[in-house]
Amino acid sequence: MAQISALLYLYVNVCCIILGNVALEYDTKAPEVTARGHFIIGGMFPLHQVHSVVLFFLMSFFSHRISVGSIVLLLAMMNAIDSMNKSPFLMDLDITLGYRVQDSCRDVSMGLRATADFIEQAKCGTGHASSTCDQPVVAILGSSFSEMSIVVARHLALDMIPQISYSSTAVILSDKRRFPSFMRTVPNDKHQTAAMVQLIKHHGWNWVGMVISDGDYGRSALEHFADQAAKSGICLAFKCVLPSTGTDEDLHSAFRMAVQTIYQNPKARVIVSFSKSSHMKDIYQEMRNEVLRKGQSMESMRRVWLASDSWSMASYVQGDLSLADIGHVVGFNFKTIKHSSFSEYLDRLEATGSNNTWINTFLQEFTMQTNISDPVSQVVKIIRENMNPATVLSVELAVAAITQAIASLCRSRDCKTPGNLQPWEVLEALRRNEFECHGRKYTFDNLGDINQGYDVALWRSIEGKIDVHDIVAEYSPQVSSFTLTDSNSTGLSKCSNSCMPGEFKKTSEGLHTCCYECINCTENYYSNDTDMDECMSCDKKTEWSPQGSALCLPKTVIFFTWQDRFALALLAFSGLGILLVLLVSALFLHKRDTPVVRAAGGPLTQVILYSLVVSFISVVLFVGRPRSLQCKVRQMLFGISFTVCVSCILVKSLKILLAFQSNIDMQGALRKVYQSYLIVVACVAFQVTICICWLVLKSPYKHVVSQPKTMLEYCHEGSYVAFGVMLGYIALLAFVCFVCAFVGRKLPQRYNEAKFITFSMLLYLTSWMIFVPIYITADGLYLPAVEMVVILISNYGIIGCHFLPKCYIILFRKAQNTSSAFREKLYQYNVKSTESFSVSGTSVSEKHFSKSKLSNPNGIPLFFFFFT
């Protein structure tokens, strides 16, 4: 064990010695690109990548290959500065810009070393720097990655040296309290994540995964995407954080776990990625390896990938896979313009050939590593294939902003004297001034950003090569919406299938809100859209819906309609009754002088008949859709008309009572008060008073009863007490008629009104006694029909008992409808009555009767009662 510890100690010491020697060598031989000018713009690009293992120190400080993307950025900066030096902004002032570019090597330590050098150059001419310093650095262009920019910005903020990044998008850099001198020509990731959320929402996806590279850039994007997605009802199925440092074994293990997480969530068909391009290449390779290990089809690895700006243009991530294997890649990139001087610059570079390869060591190194016969031509071709126009524009914007800020300050001072222009003054000018580039005007917002929105490109495979420039949508931050030019669907990514209209989402406790089951809406509830959280209630008064309904149905309005067969039958009986009454009325008018008509009541029979016509008409008002006036009229019409009828019958009943009253004093008193028409008017007047009070206090009205699927419209009586009083009053009159008529039930059969009155009133009272409990307890469509039936029974009872027997005698027994026949019957009736009637134990002779002029037992002629 001691031997192992000693060897380890020796190994670490050797490595430290080598590290120190390499660092010392780098301190004296660090490559850079410079160009002289009155003011220097510092450039920081990740041209090389430092190895992360100890064996690096035994090889070389730089990796063997230089990044083509960073070469593009370097050339873009050089071209932009050259263009600005030829512009009127600087030529009119006779000043020029130079540059000093250093390699950050994608390493924070190297970035800090470059930053220290820039700060030293920025202090030239201020008295704090050595006398051997070059021209002052007034602004820094860089860095590419947010992690590097955050570290650099903290140091530059101490001296308020403006830093403009062309691709660092972490949201934290917009915090001006922490990074006051940082600016950028691209929007922060908060806008990019918002754009992705909008796209996801547009396609109806709500179950997505997320893969990020560990660091400020990835974690900031994860935080803002998760927050914005939650507000839009989008759930994160998983999130994978890919480490940026570590041993090969640790990195491989982390990538394999991320791939397994992706495959364990097959419903998450959409994956948002804020990762480095190298990480995405490793992810795709590991996904293929996992598929091969499990013997599955390559189709199982297909997903929809939403690529952030960090790798949206890096088509090389596919490796040896095809786009069909990967699935769909939707890339988000900064907006660009079609016209740029950089393409012309590449044309000039290619045209001059090898004569220009000396312009900087980095380009020379890149040319050498191509190892081809015509290096310059091939280099330009490679640059064209790998350039990102949006990032090139961002570099050009940064250079234009710095140039015009310096020009605005130098118009009023002598800027050629060292120290007359300080970096913090350039920062202030950048913040407040508008600048122009490629014919357009730009300005930094209060966060120091320039937000033009995003282009959304769908990767396409053309002849085996991937085209990453096919723009299918544009995102505008001003309106936070998409303008789509390609609406092709790219798949479904949901934890649960959409709930259809008529259903609502029920989320199980402890699960994501995007994972749910679909439950049918209950009766009288509905949902008219997909994926509704709850069902909405119908207006239960006028609407209803069955279970699982997508809309509310209007309730069917029902009433005792004219088309109802039962109503038609009752109306037919009513019409028949009216016709029958009119025929009887005509017959009685024609035979008004005959004994039968005179004995039936004479003129009162016409009053009874026409009151029955009105009663039959009132039946019609019980059919059809209720109206307020109709509800008020129908009961009043029946009540008053039938009161008239019963009052006339009461007069006839009182006449019979008077005829057979054995008490002479009582008979005399009755004869004094017996005024037939006055009695009728008095009885009817009392009923009219009842009806008026009913209408004034609480009149009938149209009422609607809401039932589960229908709305029943009917006439509510308003006051059932008043309704009962009206019917009770008629019943009282009918009962009096019944009592009075019962006394005279033994009159001659063909002329006996008492029997018919008794039977008709008994029928009326019985039918209405049955009606009352039915009417009180029943409720429904046919409730009006119940009263119609009772009214018809009452009317037909009076017709059948009072008039039809007399019509039979008039039409078919004409011999019995004469005065002689009538007297004969009365004579026979008197004989029978006298035989059973004894006065002081003696009998009365037949001769006595003939002389008594057919008087009643009290000596009053019977003709008085039957012919008046």
ZIVENLIN-V221850 format. One line per field, one symbol per residue. psi: psi as a letter, one per 20 degrees, with the letter a starting at -180 (. if undefined). A space follows every 50 residues. Layout:
psi = ???
//
This chain:
psi = ghgghgggghggggghgggggghgghhijpqrpqpqrhqppqpoqmhrpp qjqhihiieqhqrhqqphhhgggghggggghgghhjqhghhhilqrqaqo pqoijkpgghhhghghgghghhjpiiiirrijqaqqoiqporagqhgghg gghhghhhjlpppoqiiojphhiioihhmhjprqjqqrihhghhgggggg hhijqjnqrppqpprhgghgggghggghghhjkpqohrppopqhrrrhgg gggghghgghgghimhinipppomrqhhhhghggghgghgghhikrqihi ipropoprihjhjniiihcjqrhhggcpooppqqqarhpqihhhghghgh hibiijiihqhghgghghihlrhmggghghggghhjqohghghhghgggh ggghgghhhihjroihppiioqhhhhgghhhiqqrqpkjqqqqpaiijqo oiaqpoqopqooliqpojjnpiqppphhilrqopiojpqjrpnqhqqppr pirqpopqpirqiiorqppqqrqjqrpjrqlqhqqqproihirrqrpkqi rppppppqrnrhiphgggghhghgghggggghggggghhhkijqhgghhi ichhhhggghhhghghhhhhiiqrpqqggghhhghgggggghggghgghg ghghggghhkohohgghghhhhinnghhggggghhhhhgghghghggnqq rpqpoorgiroppropifohghghgghhgghghhgggggghhhkijrpgi johgghgggghggghgghhhgghghghqoahjghhghgggggggghgggh hhhghhhggghilhhilrhghghghhghhhghhhhjppokjrqprhhhhh hjklrrijjpphhhhij.
//
